[in-house]
């Protein structure tokens, strides 16, 4: 028995229809990868900023940095390096102990914590409207000299 061949004219446009049906899913995956990459990039930036601020706070100086000066170091680092999608949010910097190494004394720990709210470019902003904002946090602890 021989199989009958259907005319090719009836299957025209099937590939275009399949592409149209799959395009939204492909775009969702693409933008999800981009937003996830940007969140991870911002996480690395605030981790480095916390480390730089903690290092600046513990370095032996004639007059140790105050907590507000340590916060300024962290904010200066993040200002130039964070990837923002849309409205930029300012990171929150917390220094513990509040008097920095000037009151903690030599050998005690100085902790710098930075929290940043990521808004996202495409999916991040849509996800934030459904689940709330994505908050990224980094902490660095160094001993005072």
Buried (B, 14 or more C-beta within 10 A) or exposed (E): EEEEEEEEEEEEEEEEEEEEEEEEEEEEEEBBEBBEEBBEEBBEBBBBBBBBBBBBBBEEEEEBBBBEBBBBBBBEBBEEBBEBBEEEBEBBBBBBBEEBBBEBEEEEBBBBBBBBBBBBBBBBBEBBEEEEBBEBBBBBBBEBE
